[in-house]
Amino acid sequence: MLNNNILSIFTQIPKVEIGHRVVLGIDGLSRSGKTTFVKEIGKLLETKEIPVCIFHIDDYIVERKRRYNTRFDEWYEYYYLQWDVRYLTDSLFKKLKIDSEMHLLKYDPDSDAQYEQVVELPVTCLIIVEGVFLQRKEWRPYYDFMIYLDCSREKRFQRESEATQNHLEKFENRYWKAEDYYMDTELPMTRADVIMNND
């Protein structure tokens, strides 16, 4: 289904002019197909010889001690503490169109630590930011175009591994409550430029 929609959606994205950058957001809840969608866009861009730079927001989460076992509810930890929202606003989003070199704190899941990542940005390129909760109010002003992948909770849960599905309580207390909060407060499907059903 993704392949059938890529070309039609791509024609709606602002054209990348020489000397400029366009910031495209790919929003959607967990397991909605964002990463696959970005890969398909990447293949298309290769054929059109358009430079692209991709940021996966999950690469920039914080260490476990900052997002687990805090005094806050689990859903709050996931929505508000999983990422350092202010840091990413200042160090990533505000610099996407102006910096040629970015220094970011990237998360290493093996060591549960952050390390410095240096990213070179071409003068002319399409910048894709992919991840969950991308349309939170702090980040919304920095996108030129937003695509939201809509997928039912049932279908997304089926895409989880069997071992992950066994931790239903974590989904109920942490992930799904945060997703509901996001949908109710930020209205991502209303604010996106394009909504694509990916059930």
Disulfide bonds with the S-S distance in Angstrom:
none
